[in-house]
Amino acid sequence: MKIISTNLGKPTTFMWNGKEETTGIYKKPTGKPIYLTKNDVLTDEVSNRLNHGGFYKACYIFSSEQYPYWKNLYPDLEWSWGMFGENLTVSDFDERTVYLGDIYRVGEALVQVSQYREPCYKFGHKFGTQKVLKQFIQHGFGGTYLSIIEEGSVDVNDEFTLVERPENSLTVADLFHLIHAKEKNQDLLKIAASSKAIPAKKRILLRKYIK
């Protein structure tokens, strides 16, 4: 896994149901290093601190290998890295082989694979249609949030080096499918509900589905 683009967003306003809203999802490549802090990416716009940012959502990464699929679906959009609101666009990022709780060294930072992506209406607004939310979930590759264990700068060409992997975990892809599935795999559910890589309130929510 290697960083191919570092992306930051500026406050962008739009109208939603007759009300002006602000978002940081319109991220663009910076062409320079970015600094990962415990709660966010330095100078990146986080408009809604209730649902974005914080220790378990400090940085969002997305796979460059997923871009061709979406470009084919939405060829008329203005495409650039950061299109999915990710801070880091990463090559060779296969969500079927990266695990919840994995700890990586990347650049100066030490990071841990954390929360799943839950796409919202702002994502739909950026793509020009709310149907993209369902498509995103059905496709099953939602990227992942990172917790920052040790703060530091990261830059293009920095590689993710695996430092530690939990003995009992599930992949990023499995977690994404599990969260959005109507019928949840009980074995994976028990693993996710006990993982300290995701916040306590999410673990409590997951436990409600255990039969």
N, C-alpha and C positions, 0 to 999 in steps of 0.2 A: 504494500500500500504506500502510495506516494502522493504528496500534495502537488496538484498541478495548477491550482489557483487559490489565492486568498481573497476573500470577498467581504465587503462592508456595505452597509446600507445607511442612507440618510432618511430623515423623516419625510414620508410621502403621504399626502392627504388625498382622500377620495370620498365620494358621497355613497352612503349605504342606507337604504330605507329612509331617505330624506334627512340623514344626519351626517355631518362631516366626521370622518374617522382618520386616524393616523396609523401608519404601518411602517415597519422596517424591513418588509419582505423584498423590497426592490433593491437587492444587493448587486454590486458590480465588482469586477476584479480590481484589485488595488495595485498590482504590480510591485508590491513591497511586503515586508514581513508584517504580521499582525500579532498582537499580544493577547494571550489567553489569561484571563483572571479567574478567580474562584466563582464569580457570579455572572460573567459575561465576557464578550470580546471588547477590548478597549476601543473606544470611539465608535462602536457599532450601535445603531439605533435599536432600542428595545422599547417599543411603544406601550406594551401591555405587560407590566411586571407581574401581574397575577398569573398569566399563562405562559410567559416567556422569560428567559433568563433564570438566574438562581443557580445553586450548586448543581442540580441534576439536569439543567438545560443550559449550561454555560456556553456551549459551542455546538453547532449543528454541522454534520458532515454528510455529503451525498456523493454517490458514485458517478464518475464521468461516463462509465460504461452504460448507464441508463439513459443518457441524453439522446442517442439515436432513436430509441423507441418513442420518446415524447416529441421529438422533432418531426417524426413521421406523422404523428397524430395532429400536431399543431404547427404545420409548416409556415404559416403566415405570421407567427409571433417573431418578435425581435430577440434572437437568441444570443446569450453570452453565458459564461460561467457565473454561477450564483443565481441562476434562474429559479431554483427551487427554494431560495432563501437561505442557502447554506453558506456558512462562513468559510468552509474548506471544501473544495471540489477535489476528490481523491480518486486516483487511478488504481486499478487492481483491487478495488474494494468489493468483495463478494460477500453479501450479507448472509449467505448460506454457510460461510466458514468463519465468520467473526461472531464472538459470543458475548452475551450480556455479562458484564463484569470484567471483561478482558482489560488488562492494564498495558498501555503502550507508552514508550518513550518516543516523542516526536519533537524535533528541534530542541528547544530548551525546556519544554513542558513534559509533565507526566500526566497522562489522561486515562480515564476509565470509561468504557462503553456503558451508557446509561439508558435514558428513557427512549421510548418509541415516539415516532412522529404522529401527531393527530392533526391532519389537515383541516383548516377552517375556511370560512367564507372569504377571508382575505386572499388566500391562495387561489380560490375560484375567481375572485375579481381580477387578479393578475393575469390569469389565463383566459379571461373573457367569458367564462361559463362555470356555473357551479357543478356541472356534470363531471368536471375533472376530479372532484373529490371522490366520487364513487370509482372512477377509473384508477385513481391513485391507489385506493385501497385494494381493488381487484388485481392490479398489477403486482402488488405484494413486495415492492422494494422501496421502502420509505426512508432510507438513510437511518441515521441514529444521532442522538444527542450524546455529548461527552461531558463528564464531570472533570474538573481540573484539580488534580491532586497537588501538583506543583506548577505554579504559574511560570510563564515564559513566552518568548517569541517563537513563532513558527513561520516558515517561508516556503515558497515554491521549491520543489525537489527534495524537501525534507521527507524522510521515510519513517513510517510507523514500525517500530521494533517491539515485538511482543515481549513483555517483562513477566507477566503472570496471567494465568488463566484459571478460573474457578474449576474445582473438581466436578461439580454438578451444576450445569448451566444449560442454556438453550441458545440457539443462534439468533442473531438480529432478525433474520427472516422469519424464524419460528415465532419469535415474540410478536412481530408485527401481525402475522396471521392470527395468532392466538387472541390478541386484543380485539380484533375486528370480526372474529368468527362468532356465529350464532351458537354453534355447538363447540364448546371449548375442550380441547384435549386435556384430560384431567391430570395426566402425568406432568405435562409441560406447565400446566396451571399451578401445580404445587411447587415446582421449581421456581417459577417466576414470582410467586407470592412470598417466597422465602428469601429472595435475593435482595441484599442490602444495596445493590447498585441502583435500584429505583427507590423513590421516596416512600416513606411509611404509609402515607395516605393512599398511594396507588397499590401497595401491597395489601392493605386492608380491603380495598375495593376488589382486588382479584380473589381474595379469600372467600368472598361472598358467592363466587361461582363454583367453589369446590363442593362436590356432592358427598 
